[in-house]
């Protein structure tokens, strides 16, 4: 019986740690990169038609955004975000707070085309980020993995809604 309890406990702990890719720290604190007005607006995934699922990005101040996600008719709380630049690569630091956890998720922004009304980004997917102990450490860690495809998960292509 003890072995079963130990195995189940180990599985639960492993699952919790493996599924959590939130960092306790952003790349920059405070934010030092001014907002890109090309990101402001209402966006949907290019592959999805209609207006049920979208994100709205607004200006919070000169350095921060507010992001609201509407999925399946349900809106999220406004989430603060800011851009950090590492060797010309732009990352969105998105602060997420829900009932079970809080921290920063990161997205690498590949392209913002204001004229075409498009942008693309990839999700940073690395469970090590939850163990980094300062913004400087997060920055160093990212700088060493900028060109590693395994550092990123899904890529999303967004179009501006009218």
Secondary structure, DSSP 8 states (H G I E B T S, - for coil): -HHHHHHHHHHHHHHHHHH---BSS-SSSS--S---GGG-EEEEETT--SSSSEEEEEESSSS-EEEEEEETTEE---EEEEEEEETTEEEEEEEEE-SS-EEEEEEEEEEEETTTTEEEEEEE--GGGGG--SHHHHHHHHHTTTT-GGGEEEEEEEEE--
